[in-house]
């Protein structure tokens, strides 16, 4: 069956549709010749292939092949995957806790999620997953591989890892857990205990609400006087655009946050402007980013950088600046023999631009202060670079001449986290100046 799927990924380049026009691509009717070609191939396979085939699997494989040939982020979601995606945005699902993509036919780890089984097992950014429970990943789609990694809580899974610098692959046995995306971690940093630290691990449906509550607690704590803040977006793979806009708006009173454009038509599709509401009243702000900061994280960092509201510190971000629109597939849109085969298509439709008009796609956000982590800081310290430009079929940026992204590595020991230490030193110095100025006045 896997050989059949690989054949169809090459042979079938368009959706199977009925005779009515497909609304997503109105005005671009598929020719009868192409329809006949696809139907002929399916019939040939059903009649002559060595094994018995399932038409629904053939069609799903064809759709996935077409979308994967466009860019790394356009995918077909069958009903099960579609439901799981909706659960992911709510911040809870069962699995290992890793952000992944597909590269060279293998699952590549962008970054593990803080505190998850994958994180505890030592999976690192840049790792390749070659086998899942001894079953080869090569030949599978990303959604198929993710399905294999997910499962019931407290069940074990064995994955085979290929890591740069290690000659042979090695196996890890991991116990699946209910993955609750940490969302927000708030605490107080600095020698004088006057720096508010806010870590945002993902942008799900509850991110803005949780962040708002944590900022209010810090701002109105009668026992502590917070003079400045760190917003840590490192190893944050992104999430919902609406949440990125809300989070950006918590720190700026006016100005543009982000715009989306479709280069194909050379026009701006939408613009999102800030409304008055800086929750920390203009206090100094440092934003931490690295190669694992993608999508929504880059929107926030770009908005705060271009509006001169924050110092961006760390390493260049992932560069995932493309917009994916979710198109649920309903009855009479696609031909399937069973109703349960309907799902959705996540299709790349535009690109994100920062307030100054810079495209994030395949470029990322360049920090104001570039601070690299030390390689020798702990046992998993090989600093693998991750970024959009390393993905096959990535959408290129005009003038692209260098790789986006960087390492997503964060030392577990805060004292060895050079980026965090530097941010604390910068803000501690600023806080002293501010306090001395107030005394003089």
C-alpha angles and dihedrals in degrees: 000000000000091000089050091052093049090051092051093048086065099037101044111061102165142041123279103243138170125242094274116089118266106240096213091064101029113171093030102084115184111245120250088237092062092045090053091047093054094045090048092052092049092049091047091052093047092051104036111023115116094241132042110267137208114228093209092055091048093052093046090051091050092052092048091049092053094048095044089055089062103055139320095265104049109093144155116241117203115210093272093049091044091055092047091052090055089050091049092058089053089061103247135086140135119260145072103305107241134134107226144175135186120257130165089353092301134100109257121200114231092182142322117247115247116270096002128129090260091052092048092047091058100250108163137200111272094032117135120219106214102169136023114201087344091304114125116244092205109105095025128107120242091253091052091051092048090050089056092050094050121073146127121328116268094018120126129237130188118214128183115223129203111197129185112252094025114097098208130043119245136207128239124192111207132181113227118235137184100271111222107186103232091226101179134020116182128185143138122263138182135066090273093043092235102117119093113216118204120182117192110192099180142352106244131148094284101041099099093044093050093045091050091053093049093049092050090051091052095043094050099039104128092200097054131047108209111204101175144003144229117209107197113203097159117136089007107140094197130239133182120027091212090059093048089054093048092048092048090050091057090071105036133057101202144356136074119310102188142330132205123219136181107217090197090070097027093229140115112251099190143350128205118204129191123249124212111281119106099173094197095047098236097309116158113280132193119192118204118210138165141166091295092059105101144161109340090023090056091049091056094044092047093048094050092044097049092045089052089238101124145023109242112215133179130044135322114294128242098267099229097151101148124112119231119201120199115225113188111213113229135185115303093017096093133015115244127151092225128048093221089068093075116106134135143284120230103204131183106240108160147355133253120241127194120233091267090056099257118144114233093202113113089345107068126189118305111215122235087232117032110209119174123203120240115259096218098054099107144351095277095044102124101126107223116187118233125186147137094261090062092062120095115250093010115169107257125230120227107258092016107164106147137044121270122221134037138203118324092202120135119179113236090223107076091207089062094045098106094188094053093042091052092048091052091049092050093049094043089056092047092047092055091050091049093048092048091049091052091051092051091049 
